[in-house]
């Protein structure tokens, strides 16, 4: 009995072992099969990504389905002659003024006045542009203005917005109409209004950051939070100016008229443009140097604490006060062109320093203004624009802005002493600029703080080396001259600069002398 049980048990064990071995083999083959499938899928995915990959900021999958209500926006790569001479990569020729065409929206009723804004920045021998008007005007060829053309009739487009004006349709088509002029060797179309002033050298610095062979829509928002809500936080405001690359302008020209027909209720030209950009799948690339200036009042607070970016444009110059006191708006802008020509890269860039002996905080907006405050203000405070202006709805509401602001101090001892730019020269021996700022003579309330009174100063001089490559490099990180050892390298005549801040990335200039008279 025991022998038979032993034989039966041995047979069962052998059968179980055989089954276990078969399962192991099946599992091994299954793992090998899954691994093979995974490897084949990975290889296919890698090869597909390599062929479809593009280093453009985005890639548009073009649709041509009849069920899709919008037009076919397939954009084939144009020949090198139609896109410009270079490929737009780092090693290629930089974008120059001859590669840019300006499209300027103007009104025949305001032409005689507003053409003076265009004269400030437009250089006829170096630039290309067209002024698009709603009616014919008298032209003087000696004024050095761009060619003037009358826009195509847009009466066949429907416009239903009760608060706006149908001229918005005409203005929204300016880029397309400029493209259809057939100008050669164009990389960028730049749109602006007749009351927009461009700093063209800084504009080129911005455009050279981007590959003109790809689709780019570059501009900035409104200063008004409510305006951005009503219109769009993804829209470039046309008055502040915006830039469109040549390939995008080509794609836009094929679809824009049908696109406009789909948005009869929109208010202005720039929101129509943004709607067409959305249909093309092109987002806004924000550059903070384009300024719409949807504000009223004094721009001192905004220009004295400009963002760390090149100043590209100013707008609504008929709405705000002259940027320099006691002169007309045109005269003030003409004065601004003096430092603009000397060193446009540093124009209105802020530098913050401290006079430890006098316990003063000094803020320099190069080429615009110097402010001296009693007491020590943190750099965080000084970087915020002071509310010397009202919002677009003429209210003193700090929540109405799309950026941080600080109130104008009510403490009479903390009211700044403002020195506005008056003149400049280039010291060829020392190879640096000397800019002079004269005190704005307004009454100051009496202050009983025990410290020197800045009212004894009449002028401030700022010495700085011009740096045309200011925006082409990474500046040192923040550096504070806080120790006595640091002071050994400082000019004994320096009365400001004990804690000179080298703001990352670029604002590296020093107040050299504060002259008393």
MIBA-196554 format. One record per residue (C-alpha): residue in one letter; x, y, z. Coordinates in nm, 4 decimals. Layout:
N
(site "A", (X, Y, Z))
...
This chain:
517
(site "X", (0.0000, 0.0000, 0.0000))
(site "X", (0.2759, 0.2422, 0.0870))
(site "X", (0.4679, 0.1579, -0.2333))
(site "X", (0.1647, 0.2358, -0.4529))
(site "X", (0.1068, 0.5690, -0.2733))
(site "X", (0.4721, 0.6652, -0.3254))
(site "X", (0.4525, 0.5901, -0.7001))
(site "X", (0.1316, 0.7949, -0.7340))
(site "X", (0.2865, 1.0905, -0.5483))
(site "X", (0.6009, 1.0846, -0.7672))
(site "X", (0.3913, 1.0845, -1.0823))
(site "X", (0.1881, 1.3859, -0.9613))
(site "X", (0.5040, 1.5764, -0.8715))
(site "X", (0.6507, 1.5190, -1.2176))
(site "X", (0.3308, 1.6392, -1.3839))
(site "X", (0.3291, 1.9572, -1.1718))
(site "X", (0.6920, 2.0258, -1.2511))
(site "X", (0.6270, 1.9848, -1.6235))
(site "X", (0.3337, 2.2241, -1.6045))
(site "X", (0.5392, 2.4770, -1.4065))
(site "X", (0.8216, 2.4593, -1.6598))
(site "X", (0.5770, 2.5155, -1.9457))
(site "X", (0.4287, 2.8206, -1.7707))
(site "X", (0.7725, 2.9678, -1.7173))
(site "X", (0.8590, 2.9278, -2.0855))
(site "X", (0.5278, 3.0865, -2.1853))
(site "X", (0.5936, 3.3790, -1.9511))
(site "X", (0.9443, 3.4303, -2.0950))
(site "X", (0.8127, 3.4315, -2.4522))
(site "X", (0.5360, 3.6716, -2.3510))
(site "X", (0.7878, 3.9126, -2.1927))
(site "X", (1.0102, 3.8932, -2.5009))
(site "X", (0.7098, 3.9635, -2.7254))
(site "X", (0.5971, 4.2655, -2.5206))
(site "X", (0.9550, 4.3993, -2.5110))
(site "X", (0.9845, 4.3670, -2.8869))
(site "X", (0.6552, 4.5520, -2.9405))
(site "X", (0.7674, 4.8278, -2.7010))
(site "X", (1.1016, 4.8678, -2.8802))
(site "X", (0.9336, 4.8889, -3.2213))
(site "X", (0.6819, 5.1455, -3.0935))
(site "X", (0.9586, 5.3552, -2.9353))
(site "X", (1.1660, 5.3541, -3.2544))
(site "X", (0.8641, 5.4604, -3.4571))
(site "X", (0.7802, 5.7379, -3.2122))
(site "X", (1.1380, 5.8707, -3.2129))
(site "X", (1.1582, 5.8718, -3.5924))
(site "X", (0.8204, 6.0476, -3.6202))
(site "X", (0.9199, 6.3136, -3.3639))
(site "X", (1.2494, 6.3799, -3.5416))
(site "X", (1.0779, 6.4429, -3.8717))
(site "X", (0.8038, 6.6601, -3.7231))
(site "X", (1.0073, 6.8466, -3.4641))
(site "X", (1.0567, 7.2154, -3.5166))
(site "X", (1.2215, 7.4701, -3.2883))
(site "X", (0.9636, 7.7347, -3.3660))
(site "X", (0.7654, 7.8609, -3.0660))
(site "X", (0.4735, 7.6509, -3.1854))
(site "X", (0.3718, 7.4343, -3.4813))
(site "X", (0.0395, 7.4709, -3.6580))
(site "X", (-0.1284, 7.1539, -3.7797))
(site "X", (-0.3031, 7.2936, -4.0840))
(site "X", (-0.6615, 7.1754, -4.1425))
(site "X", (-0.8379, 7.1765, -4.4755))
(site "X", (-1.1584, 6.9929, -4.3835))
(site "X", (-1.4797, 7.1153, -4.5414))
(site "X", (-1.6537, 7.0741, -4.2062))
(site "X", (-1.4160, 7.3252, -4.0448))
(site "X", (-1.5784, 7.6721, -4.0761))
(site "X", (-1.2539, 7.8631, -4.1143))
(site "X", (-1.0324, 7.9029, -4.4131))
(site "X", (-0.7394, 7.6800, -4.4933))
(site "X", (-0.4346, 7.8389, -4.3318))
(site "X", (-0.1661, 7.6117, -4.4751))
(site "X", (0.1507, 7.8168, -4.5010))
(site "X", (0.4343, 7.6680, -4.7035))
(site "X", (0.7837, 7.7927, -4.6499))
(site "X", (0.8505, 8.0808, -4.8852))
(site "X", (1.1682, 8.1301, -5.0776))
(site "X", (1.4559, 8.3068, -4.9058))
(site "X", (1.3901, 8.6200, -5.1106))
(site "X", (1.0351, 8.6583, -4.9786))
(site "X", (1.1263, 8.5898, -4.6166))
(site "X", (1.4403, 8.8000, -4.5979))
(site "X", (1.8049, 8.7350, -4.6590))
(site "X", (1.8720, 8.5246, -4.3504))
(site "X", (1.7200, 8.2181, -4.1926))
(site "X", (1.6723, 8.3921, -3.8593))
(site "X", (1.9083, 8.1673, -3.6661))
(site "X", (2.1730, 8.3020, -3.4308))
(site "X", (2.4536, 8.2873, -3.6861))
(site "X", (2.2678, 8.4777, -3.9578))
(site "X", (2.2565, 8.8443, -4.0442))
(site "X", (2.0790, 9.0525, -3.7830))
(site "X", (1.7531, 9.2266, -3.8568))
(site "X", (1.8102, 9.5892, -3.9550))
(site "X", (1.5783, 9.8821, -4.0176))
(site "X", (1.5680, 9.7983, -4.3887))
(site "X", (1.4016, 9.4667, -4.2989))
(site "X", (1.1153, 9.6383, -4.1125))
(site "X", (0.8091, 9.8047, -4.2671))
(site "X", (0.5907, 10.0315, -4.0527))
(site "X", (0.2166, 10.0502, -4.1045))
(site "X", (0.0826, 10.3656, -3.9403))
(site "X", (-0.2896, 10.4151, -3.8782))
(site "X", (-0.3900, 10.7802, -3.9113))
(site "X", (-0.6936, 11.0039, -3.9354))
(site "X", (-0.7242, 11.2773, -4.1977))
(site "X", (-0.8954, 11.5055, -3.9444))
(site "X", (-0.6017, 11.4865, -3.7005))
(site "X", (-0.3238, 11.4603, -3.9575))
(site "X", (-0.1900, 11.8160, -3.9382))
(site "X", (-0.1281, 11.7810, -3.5655))
(site "X", (-0.0305, 11.4173, -3.5265))
(site "X", (0.2133, 11.4014, -3.8148))
(site "X", (0.4507, 11.5875, -3.5817))
(site "X", (0.4745, 11.2755, -3.3640))
(site "X", (0.5828, 11.0710, -3.6660))
(site "X", (0.8502, 11.3287, -3.7552))
(site "X", (1.0136, 11.2728, -3.4153))
(site "X", (1.1096, 10.9098, -3.4783))
(site "X", (1.0790, 10.8364, -3.8523))
(site "X", (1.3975, 10.8580, -4.0617))
(site "X", (1.2999, 10.8602, -4.4261))
(site "X", (1.6406, 10.7609, -4.5665))
(site "X", (1.6777, 10.4615, -4.3340))
(site "X", (1.3233, 10.3322, -4.2860))
(site "X", (1.0290, 10.2035, -4.4837))
(site "X", (0.6701, 10.2672, -4.3912))
(site "X", (0.3259, 10.3715, -4.5077))
(site "X", (0.0699, 10.5997, -4.3430))
(site "X", (-0.2828, 10.4710, -4.4050))
(site "X", (-0.5533, 10.7394, -4.3946))
(site "X", (-0.9301, 10.7447, -4.4357))
(site "X", (-0.9183, 11.0339, -4.6836))
(site "X", (-0.6743, 11.2379, -4.8905))
(site "X", (-0.4615, 11.5065, -4.7241))
(site "X", (-0.2083, 11.7638, -4.8414))
(site "X", (0.1429, 11.6268, -4.8541))
(site "X", (0.4704, 11.8147, -4.8361))
(site "X", (0.7558, 11.5956, -4.9703))
(site "X", (1.0100, 11.8001, -4.7707))
(site "X", (0.8637, 11.6957, -4.4340))
(site "X", (1.0411, 11.3591, -4.4405))
(site "X", (0.7282, 11.1587, -4.3665))
(site "X", (0.6458, 10.8090, -4.4951))
(site "X", (0.4347, 10.7739, -4.8124))
(site "X", (0.0654, 10.8356, -4.7518))
(site "X", (-0.2060, 10.6095, -4.8919))
(site "X", (-0.5835, 10.5933, -4.8570))
(site "X", (-0.7151, 10.2653, -4.7200))
(site "X", (-0.9378, 10.0395, -4.9274))
(site "X", (-1.3124, 10.0917, -4.8845))
(site "X", (-1.4502, 9.8654, -4.6089))
(site "X", (-1.8197, 9.9586, -4.6319))
(site "X", (-1.9091, 9.6015, -4.7298))
(site "X", (-1.7962, 9.4732, -4.3869))
(site "X", (-2.0595, 9.4570, -4.1146))
(site "X", (-1.9926, 9.6542, -3.7940))
(site "X", (-2.2456, 9.6279, -3.5090))
(site "X", (-2.0665, 9.7619, -3.1994))
(site "X", (-2.2661, 10.0625, -3.0749))
(site "X", (-1.9814, 10.2087, -2.8689))
(site "X", (-1.7084, 10.1961, -3.1312))
(site "X", (-1.6409, 10.3294, -3.4787))
(site "X", (-1.6305, 10.1291, -3.7981))
(site "X", (-1.2882, 10.2745, -3.8839))
(site "X", (-1.1635, 9.9859, -3.6671))
(site "X", (-1.2196, 9.7557, -3.9666))
(site "X", (-1.0068, 9.9750, -4.1919))
(site "X", (-0.7255, 9.9936, -3.9370))
(site "X", (-0.7293, 9.6188, -3.8699))
(site "X", (-0.6492, 9.5563, -4.2393))
(site "X", (-0.3367, 9.7783, -4.2493))
(site "X", (-0.0882, 9.4917, -4.2152))
(site "X", (-0.2561, 9.3036, -4.5006))
(site "X", (-0.2710, 9.6127, -4.7214))
(site "X", (0.0945, 9.6901, -4.6515))
(site "X", (0.1938, 9.3337, -4.7365))
(site "X", (0.0090, 9.3540, -5.0694))
(site "X", (0.2269, 9.6480, -5.1754))
(site "X", (0.4863, 9.3815, -5.2580))
(site "X", (0.7865, 9.5376, -5.0841))
(site "X", (1.1021, 9.3260, -5.1022))
(site "X", (1.3289, 9.1893, -4.8318))
(site "X", (1.0740, 9.2317, -4.5529))
(site "X", (1.1072, 9.0399, -4.2266))
(site "X", (0.8689, 9.2267, -3.9961))
(site "X", (0.5622, 9.4471, -4.0223))
(site "X", (0.5265, 9.6881, -3.7291))
(site "X", (0.1890, 9.8469, -3.6631))
(site "X", (0.1370, 10.1757, -3.4762))
(site "X", (-0.0871, 10.4825, -3.4557))
(site "X", (-0.0160, 10.8370, -3.5667))
(site "X", (0.0336, 10.9326, -3.1998))
(site "X", (0.2783, 10.6483, -3.1343))
(site "X", (0.6477, 10.7288, -3.0925))
(site "X", (0.8899, 10.4399, -3.1525))
(site "X", (1.2444, 10.4031, -3.0236))
(site "X", (1.3517, 10.2192, -3.3372))
(site "X", (1.6966, 10.1068, -3.2186))
(site "X", (1.5348, 9.9355, -2.9215))
(site "X", (1.2668, 9.7898, -3.1470))
(site "X", (1.5423, 9.6166, -3.3443))
(site "X", (1.6895, 9.4781, -3.0222))
(site "X", (1.3548, 9.3156, -2.9477))
(site "X", (1.2983, 9.1799, -3.3003))
(site "X", (1.6458, 9.0270, -3.3130))
(site "X", (1.5473, 8.7975, -3.0279))
(site "X", (1.3090, 8.6102, -3.2574))
(site "X", (1.3332, 8.4053, -3.5766))
(site "X", (1.1557, 8.6052, -3.8460))
(site "X", (1.0996, 8.2862, -4.0501))
(site "X", (0.8399, 8.1683, -3.7999))
(site "X", (0.5023, 8.3098, -3.7039))
(site "X", (0.5322, 8.5743, -3.4327))
(site "X", (0.2800, 8.8237, -3.2967))
(site "X", (0.4719, 9.0516, -3.0581))
(site "X", (0.3347, 9.3318, -2.8430))
(site "X", (0.2075, 9.4168, -2.4982))
(site "X", (-0.1049, 9.4709, -2.2912))
(site "X", (-0.2827, 9.7749, -2.1568))
(site "X", (-0.1843, 9.9264, -1.8232))
(site "X", (-0.5528, 9.9048, -1.7318))
(site "X", (-0.6685, 9.5805, -1.5728))
(site "X", (-1.0271, 9.6547, -1.6758))
(site "X", (-0.9292, 9.7199, -2.0373))
(site "X", (-0.7530, 9.3852, -2.0482))
(site "X", (-1.0607, 9.2140, -1.9052))
(site "X", (-1.3005, 9.3850, -2.1479))
(site "X", (-1.0833, 9.3094, -2.4508))
(site "X", (-0.8247, 9.0380, -2.3857))
(site "X", (-0.5150, 8.9589, -2.1855))
(site "X", (-0.3921, 8.7839, -2.4994))
(site "X", (-0.4157, 9.0896, -2.7247))
(site "X", (-0.1443, 9.3305, -2.8364))
(site "X", (-0.2758, 9.6848, -2.8059))
(site "X", (-0.2344, 9.8568, -3.1403))
(site "X", (-0.1587, 10.2045, -3.0097))
(site "X", (0.1431, 10.0768, -2.8201))
(site "X", (0.2468, 9.9032, -3.1397))
(site "X", (0.2968, 9.5401, -3.2304))
(site "X", (0.5154, 9.3419, -3.4694))
(site "X", (0.4119, 9.0599, -3.7036))
(site "X", (0.6643, 8.8376, -3.8809))
(site "X", (0.6461, 8.8041, -4.2578))
(site "X", (0.5181, 8.4422, -4.2634))
(site "X", (0.2383, 8.5350, -4.0238))
(site "X", (0.1450, 8.8376, -4.2337))
(site "X", (0.1241, 8.6070, -4.5386))
(site "X", (-0.1041, 8.3650, -4.3565))
(site "X", (-0.3154, 8.6513, -4.2223))
(site "X", (-0.3635, 8.8060, -4.5662))
(site "X", (-0.5233, 8.4837, -4.6922))
(site "X", (-0.7842, 8.4670, -4.4170))
(site "X", (-0.8331, 8.8113, -4.2699))
(site "X", (-1.1323, 8.9384, -4.4677))
(site "X", (-1.3343, 8.6253, -4.3898))
(site "X", (-1.2122, 8.6390, -4.0304))
(site "X", (-1.3295, 8.9994, -3.9891))
(site "X", (-1.6748, 8.9066, -4.1156))
(site "X", (-1.7105, 8.6632, -3.8278))
(site "X", (-1.6568, 8.9318, -3.5628))
(site "X", (-1.8876, 9.2254, -3.6441))
(site "X", (-1.9530, 9.3023, -3.2746))
(site "X", (-1.5941, 9.3613, -3.1670))
(site "X", (-1.4993, 9.7160, -3.0661))
(site "X", (-1.1624, 9.7999, -3.2154))
(site "X", (-0.8976, 9.7026, -3.4661))
(site "X", (-0.6591, 9.5333, -3.2240))
(site "X", (-0.9211, 9.2901, -3.0872))
(site "X", (-1.0135, 9.1976, -3.4452))
(site "X", (-0.6467, 9.1345, -3.5131))
(site "X", (-0.6193, 8.9161, -3.2021))
(site "X", (-0.9289, 8.7190, -3.3061))
(site "X", (-0.7644, 8.6381, -3.6395))
(site "X", (-0.4408, 8.5453, -3.4602))
(site "X", (-0.6419, 8.3016, -3.2466))
(site "X", (-0.7875, 8.1398, -3.5586))
(site "X", (-0.4359, 8.0982, -3.6952))
(site "X", (-0.3239, 7.9482, -3.3645))
(site "X", (-0.0655, 8.2195, -3.2953))
(site "X", (-0.0450, 8.3438, -2.9337))
(site "X", (0.0782, 8.6840, -2.8246))
(site "X", (0.4482, 8.7077, -2.7416))
(site "X", (0.4598, 8.9751, -2.4720))
(site "X", (0.7308, 9.2397, -2.4682))
(site "X", (0.6855, 9.4969, -2.1923))
(site "X", (0.8680, 9.7758, -2.3784))
(site "X", (0.5611, 9.8448, -2.5972))
(site "X", (0.3503, 10.0978, -2.4034))
(site "X", (-0.0182, 10.1620, -2.4663))
(site "X", (-0.0393, 10.4064, -2.1723))
(site "X", (-0.4104, 10.3785, -2.1040))
(site "X", (-0.3765, 10.6344, -1.8253))
(site "X", (-0.4310, 11.0037, -1.7613))
(site "X", (-0.2065, 11.2535, -1.5877))
(site "X", (0.1668, 11.2476, -1.5234))
(site "X", (0.3848, 10.9616, -1.6557))
(site "X", (0.6602, 11.0308, -1.4004))
(site "X", (0.5719, 10.7269, -1.1913))
(site "X", (0.5728, 10.4912, -1.4902))
(site "X", (0.8831, 10.6190, -1.6670))
(site "X", (1.0867, 10.6571, -1.3473))
(site "X", (1.0335, 10.2876, -1.2645))
(site "X", (1.0421, 10.1373, -1.6115))
(site "X", (1.0561, 9.7551, -1.6366))
(site "X", (1.3972, 9.6023, -1.7055))
(site "X", (1.3457, 9.5925, -2.0803))
(site "X", (1.4217, 9.8330, -2.3660))
(site "X", (1.1789, 10.1215, -2.4106))
(site "X", (1.0179, 10.0526, -2.7501))
(site "X", (0.7166, 10.2821, -2.7805))
(site "X", (0.5029, 10.5542, -2.6199))
(site "X", (0.1346, 10.6101, -2.6970))
(site "X", (-0.1627, 10.8312, -2.6044))
(site "X", (0.0675, 11.1306, -2.5998))
(site "X", (-0.2279, 11.3651, -2.6555))
(site "X", (-0.3970, 11.2267, -2.3446))
(site "X", (-0.1188, 11.2371, -2.0852))
(site "X", (0.0712, 11.5456, -1.9714))
(site "X", (0.3992, 11.6373, -2.1464))
(site "X", (0.6706, 11.4077, -2.0126))
(site "X", (0.8821, 11.7134, -1.9211))
(site "X", (0.7193, 12.0094, -1.7419))
(site "X", (0.6754, 12.3618, -1.8798))
(site "X", (0.7085, 12.2618, -2.2462))
(site "X", (0.4712, 12.1360, -2.5151))
(site "X", (0.4269, 11.7644, -2.5810))
(site "X", (0.6265, 11.7832, -2.9033))
(site "X", (0.9080, 11.9805, -2.7377))
(site "X", (0.9218, 11.7288, -2.4527))
(site "X", (0.9565, 11.4359, -2.6933))
(site "X", (1.2197, 11.6191, -2.8949))
(site "X", (1.4194, 11.6616, -2.5735))
(site "X", (1.3904, 11.2877, -2.5069))
(site "X", (1.5544, 11.2170, -2.8431))
(site "X", (1.8824, 11.3675, -2.7138))
(site "X", (1.9656, 11.0793, -2.4747))
(site "X", (1.7909, 10.8441, -2.7163))
(site "X", (2.0565, 10.9160, -2.9791))
(site "X", (2.3425, 10.8916, -2.7281))
(site "X", (2.2452, 10.5591, -2.5722))
(site "X", (1.9002, 10.4299, -2.6611))
(site "X", (1.9613, 10.0982, -2.4841))
(site "X", (1.9777, 10.2719, -2.1440))
(site "X", (1.6902, 10.5137, -2.2014))
(site "X", (1.4697, 10.5400, -1.8869))
(site "X", (1.6409, 10.2392, -1.7274))
(site "X", (1.6268, 10.2712, -1.3500))
(site "X", (1.9249, 10.2628, -1.1149))
(site "X", (1.8779, 10.2840, -0.7370))
(site "X", (2.1492, 10.4039, -0.5010))
(site "X", (2.1895, 10.5399, -0.1493))
(site "X", (2.3824, 10.8279, 0.0003))
(site "X", (2.4648, 10.6829, 0.3412))
(site "X", (2.6015, 11.0070, 0.4849))
(site "X", (2.2895, 11.2098, 0.4065))
(site "X", (2.0502, 10.9149, 0.4404))
(site "X", (1.9032, 10.9734, 0.0966))
(site "X", (1.7572, 10.7299, -0.1558))
(site "X", (1.8314, 10.8295, -0.5157))
(site "X", (1.6512, 10.6833, -0.8161))
(site "X", (1.7916, 10.7524, -1.1636))
(site "X", (1.5775, 10.6970, -1.4725))
(site "X", (1.8544, 10.7592, -1.7234))
(site "X", (1.7766, 11.0284, -1.9792))
(site "X", (1.4488, 11.1165, -1.8083))
(site "X", (1.4596, 11.2059, -1.4385))
(site "X", (1.6415, 11.1751, -1.1057))
(site "X", (1.4450, 11.1562, -0.7810))
(site "X", (1.5954, 11.2176, -0.4365))
(site "X", (1.4063, 11.0960, -0.1295))
(site "X", (1.4806, 11.1674, 0.2334))
(site "X", (1.5292, 10.8397, 0.4177))
(site "X", (1.6087, 10.4879, 0.2997))
(site "X", (1.3531, 10.3198, 0.0729))
(site "X", (1.3946, 9.9523, -0.0141))
(site "X", (1.4647, 9.8608, -0.3735))
(site "X", (1.1412, 9.6637, -0.3781))
(site "X", (0.9504, 9.9844, -0.3103))
(site "X", (1.1466, 10.1901, -0.5602))
(site "X", (1.0863, 9.9411, -0.8414))
(site "X", (0.7110, 9.9960, -0.8104))
(site "X", (0.5717, 10.2921, -1.0079))
(site "X", (0.4287, 10.5633, -0.7862))
(site "X", (0.0711, 10.6561, -0.8725))
(site "X", (0.1287, 10.9971, -1.0297))
(site "X", (-0.1410, 10.9072, -1.2856))
(site "X", (-0.5077, 10.8055, -1.2986))
(site "X", (-0.6444, 10.4951, -1.4665))
(site "X", (-0.8277, 10.4964, -1.8001))
(site "X", (-1.1570, 10.5662, -1.6217))
(site "X", (-1.0099, 10.8693, -1.4409))
(site "X", (-1.0208, 10.7096, -1.0991))
(site "X", (-0.7526, 10.6851, -0.8326))
(site "X", (-0.8066, 10.3112, -0.7913))
(site "X", (-0.4923, 10.1086, -0.7290))
(site "X", (-0.6757, 9.7828, -0.8129))
(site "X", (-0.7350, 9.9017, -1.1700))
(site "X", (-0.3808, 9.8389, -1.2934))
(site "X", (-0.2294, 9.5231, -1.4397))
(site "X", (0.0883, 9.5682, -1.2333))
(site "X", (0.1947, 9.6673, -0.8819))
(site "X", (0.1985, 10.0354, -0.7875))
(site "X", (0.2700, 10.2343, -0.4734))
(site "X", (0.0908, 10.5426, -0.3432))
(site "X", (0.2413, 10.8887, -0.3541))
(site "X", (0.3625, 10.9430, 0.0029))
(site "X", (0.1520, 11.1734, 0.2223))
(site "X", (0.4421, 11.2307, 0.4580))
(site "X", (0.5779, 11.5775, 0.3670))
(site "X", (0.9336, 11.4638, 0.4426))
(site "X", (0.9099, 11.1765, 0.1956))
(site "X", (0.7943, 11.3783, -0.1024))
(site "X", (1.0610, 11.3313, -0.3722))
(site "X", (1.2711, 11.6095, -0.5159))
(site "X", (1.2497, 11.5602, -0.8923))
(site "X", (1.5232, 11.6621, -1.1357))
(site "X", (1.4267, 11.6383, -1.5035))
(site "X", (1.6701, 11.5778, -1.7881))
(site "X", (1.7876, 11.9031, -1.9469))
(site "X", (2.0964, 11.8319, -2.1596))
(site "X", (2.3618, 11.5742, -2.2409))
(site "X", (2.6996, 11.5408, -2.4029))
(site "X", (2.9516, 11.2720, -2.4873))
(site "X", (3.2921, 11.3033, -2.3223))
(site "X", (3.5137, 11.1681, -2.5999))
(site "X", (3.8217, 11.1600, -2.3751))
(site "X", (3.6719, 10.9462, -2.1012))
(site "X", (3.4278, 10.7807, -2.3438))
(site "X", (3.1229, 10.8312, -2.1299))
(site "X", (2.8044, 11.0360, -2.1391))
(site "X", (2.7321, 11.3249, -1.9068))
(site "X", (2.3625, 11.3937, -1.8557))
(site "X", (2.2337, 11.6881, -1.6563))
(site "X", (1.9043, 11.7016, -1.4660))
(site "X", (1.7536, 12.0289, -1.3378))
(site "X", (1.5316, 12.0441, -1.0320))
(site "X", (1.1620, 12.0890, -1.0918))
(site "X", (1.0847, 12.4015, -0.8899))
(site "X", (0.7636, 12.3302, -0.7045))
(site "X", (0.6821, 12.4166, -0.3417))
(site "X", (0.7809, 12.1516, -0.0883))
(site "X", (0.6129, 12.1218, 0.2518))
(site "X", (0.8257, 12.1937, 0.5558))
(site "X", (1.0090, 11.8938, 0.6988))
(site "X", (1.1535, 11.8718, 1.0506))
(site "X", (1.3656, 11.5609, 1.0028))
(site "X", (1.7223, 11.6040, 1.1202))
(site "X", (1.8990, 11.5378, 0.7908))
(site "X", (2.0339, 11.7405, 0.4956))
(site "X", (1.7727, 11.9100, 0.2805))
(site "X", (1.7784, 11.8130, -0.0928))
(site "X", (1.6209, 12.1499, -0.1782))
(site "X", (1.9725, 12.2977, -0.1665))
(site "X", (2.0524, 12.1077, -0.4867))
(site "X", (1.9718, 12.2637, -0.8212))
(site "X", (2.1288, 12.0193, -1.0665))
(site "X", (2.2366, 11.6563, -1.0802))
(site "X", (2.4933, 11.5107, -1.3187))
(site "X", (2.5078, 11.1452, -1.4138))
(site "X", (2.8192, 10.9996, -1.5782))
(site "X", (2.7803, 10.6732, -1.7647))
(site "X", (2.9563, 10.4758, -2.0345))
(site "X", (2.7368, 10.4111, -2.3402))
(site "X", (2.6767, 10.0434, -2.4011))
(site "X", (2.5038, 9.9545, -2.7296))
(site "X", (2.5275, 9.5844, -2.6366))
(site "X", (2.3516, 9.6331, -2.3036))
(site "X", (2.0742, 9.3878, -2.3916))
(site "X", (2.3018, 9.1308, -2.5548))
(site "X", (2.4625, 9.0042, -2.2365))
(site "X", (2.3858, 8.8860, -1.8850))
(site "X", (2.4977, 9.1452, -1.6297))
(site "X", (2.6347, 9.0521, -1.2899))
(site "X", (2.3958, 8.9631, -1.0153))
(site "X", (2.3017, 9.2242, -0.7582))
(site "X", (2.6120, 9.3872, -0.6134))
(site "X", (2.6020, 9.6213, -0.3160))
(site "X", (2.8968, 9.8393, -0.2127))
(site "X", (2.8451, 9.7974, 0.1589))
(site "X", (3.1915, 9.7728, 0.3117))
(site "X", (3.4778, 10.0145, 0.3578))
(site "X", (3.6907, 9.7925, 0.1333))
(site "X", (3.4397, 9.8432, -0.1467))
(site "X", (3.4686, 10.2180, -0.1023))
(site "X", (3.8382, 10.2123, -0.1936))
(site "X", (3.7474, 10.1573, -0.5595))
(site "X", (3.4998, 10.4446, -0.5588))
(site "X", (3.5789, 10.7894, -0.6890))
(site "X", (3.6164, 11.0277, -0.3903))
(site "X", (3.3881, 11.2740, -0.5678))
(site "X", (3.1011, 11.0258, -0.5710))
(site "X", (2.8302, 11.1497, -0.3397))
(site "X", (2.5893, 10.8808, -0.4441))
(site "X", (2.6621, 10.5166, -0.5015))
(site "X", (2.7588, 10.3808, -0.1608))
(site "X", (2.5099, 10.1002, -0.2149))
(site "X", (2.4874, 10.1172, -0.5919))
(site "X", (2.2676, 9.8393, -0.7168))
(site "X", (2.3620, 9.6457, -1.0295))
(site "X", (2.0167, 9.5347, -1.1210))
(site "X", (1.9979, 9.2017, -1.2926))
(site "X", (2.0219, 9.1866, -1.5802))
(site "X", (2.1281, 9.5234, -1.7138))
(site "X", (2.0960, 9.8553, -1.5360))
(site "X", (2.4606, 9.9148, -1.4502))
(site "X", (2.5225, 10.2875, -1.4273))
(site "X", (2.6312, 10.5175, -1.1459))
(site "X", (2.5534, 10.8658, -1.0296))
(site "X", (2.8995, 11.0228, -1.0273))
(site "X", (2.8354, 11.3722, -0.9004))
(site "X", (2.5600, 11.5649, -0.7332))
(site "X", (2.6393, 11.9291, -0.7911))
(site "X", (2.5359, 12.1947, -0.5431))
(site "X", (2.4726, 12.5523, -0.6496))
